[in-house]
């Protein structure tokens, strides 16, 4: 999983402290001298909509609440503070944000909850295995069908003992579960080029 990114906005002094110890952090850091710089970058990079922002005031972000989830803003208004408490506060915020994100991943007409490993649609819930979740998440990221060999390498991290029918069996079982429980024949599709989600 990629490291989460903390965006320091209008709080450069704090960014400079974290920059000195960045090799020891569980997250990456970026600095924006003011909210105008941040919003300029936001207009170029849509991924910043879900970014974690550390700032000294959320007031500058109120006019942008259609672009940014206010829950992603962490206000540090009593800086300087004890450094270890500050790092703890940021880490707790990241854990909550990751938990929220993992609770509601939209795939087609389904909601996938990684925390409980449940896929749901129209008030029906189906428990999945960890490997089934891995298959779904991998295929969700792809723009083209993926062959059994690619699935074998990327999901099973390739083992010479692993036979291709192991991959096919997992996909067959997953498709069967979705078909029988949700009456969906087209969740994972296949073509001559491999498997894909549409």
N, C-alpha and C positions, 0 to 999 in steps of 0.2 A: 504494500500500500504506500502511496506517495506521502511524504511528510505534509502536514498541514502548514499553511502559511499565515503568519501574523503580519498584518499591515499596520505599521505605526503611522498615524496621521496627525500632524501638528503637535508632535511630542518627540522631537528629534533627540533631546537629551536622553530620554529613556531608550530610544533605538540605539544610541551610541553605546550605552552600557551593555545591552544585549548583543550588539555586534562584537564586542570584545570576547564574549564567551559563546559565540554562535556554534562552535564545534562541539559543544557539550549539550546543546538544546535538542529537544525532541521535536522541534518545529523549525521551519525556515522563517526568516524575517525580511521584510522590505520596508523602506522608509519613504514617506511622502511628506514634504515640508509643510504642506497645508492641504486643506480639503479640495481646493481647486485642482491641484496636481493629481490627487487621487481620482476625482471625477473625470478628469481628462483621460486618465488611463482606463477608467471604467468604460468609457465610450468606445475604447479600442478592444478591450478584453472582457467579453461577456461573463467569463468565469468569476470575475471579481464580485458579481452580484451576491455570491454565497461566501464571500471572503470574511475572515475574522478581522475586525478593525479594533485597534487599541488607540484611544484618543483621550484628550483631556476634557472633551465636551461633546455630547451627542447633538447639540443644538444645530450645528452646521449640516447635519445629515437629515434633518426633519423634512426639508423640501424634496429630498430624494427617496422618500420611503416607498415609492413605487418601484425603485430600482434596487434598493437594499433592504434586506430583512433586518429590522431593528434589533432582533435578538442576537445578531452577529456582532453587535457593537459592544465592546467592553470599555467602560469609562474608568480611567484612572485619574481621579480628581484630587487625590491627596499625595501626589508625588512631591518630594521623595518619600518612599515607604521602605519598610524592611524588605530587602531584595528577595529573600527566600519566600516571603509571603506573596510578593508580587508574582514570582514564577509559579507558585502554587495556584494563585488566582487565575492566571492565564491557562495553566494546564487543566484545571477544573472546567473552565469555559470550553476548551477544546474537546474534552471528553463529552460534555453535554452536547456540543454541536455535532460531534461524530455520531453519538447515539441517536440524536434526532434525524440525522441524514440517513443512517442505516435503517431507521424504522419505516421509511416511506420512499422506497425507490420505485418509480413508475416504469413498468415494462408492458407495452401494449395496453390492454385493458385491465391490467393487474397491478396490485400493490405488493411489492416484495419487502418483507421485514427481515433484515439480516440478523437482528438480535434474537428473534424467536424462530427464525428459519421457516417462516410461513408465507405462502403466496395466497393472495385473496382476491376475490372478485365478486361483486354483488352479494355481500354478506356470507360468502362461502370461504372457508379457510382450509388450506391443505398444507400439511407439514412436509418439508423437503429435507433431504440429506445434505450434508455439507458439500459433497461432490456435485449434486444436482444444482445447488446454488452457484458453485464455481462455473459450471457449464453455462448456466443462464447469464451470469454476469459477463463471462468472456464473450459469448455470442452477441450480447447487447452492445458491446463496444465496437463490434466489427461493422464495416460498411459493405463487405463482400462475403460470400459463403466461404467457410473454412473446412478444409479436408480433415479426415480422421487423423492423419499424421500431424497436422498443426495442432489439433485438439490434444493429441497424445503428448506433444512436446510442451504445450503451454499450460495445460491443466494438470496432467499427470507428471509433468517435468521429465518426461521420457525415461523409461526404464527398458533396457533391452529385453527383459523378461515379459514386459507387457505386450500382449498381443492386441492387434487392432480390433478383434471382436469384443475386447473388454470395453473399449470406447463405444462401439456400436450398441453393446448391451445396455450400458448406462443411458445412452440417448433413447434407446427403444423404451426402456422402463419409464424414463421421465415423460416422454411423449404419451405413453399409455396412461400414466397417472393423470396428466392434464386432460387427456381426451375423456377418460372415464368420469373424472370428478367435475370438470367444467364443460364437458361436451364440446371441446375445442380441438378440432382436427388440425389446425394450422398454427399451433403455438411455435414449434420448431419445424421449419421446413427444410427439405433437402432438394438438391439439384445435382447435376453431374459434377459441379464444382465443390460440393460439400454441404454443410449444414449452416442454417442462418435463421435469424429472427427478422420478421418483416414488420 
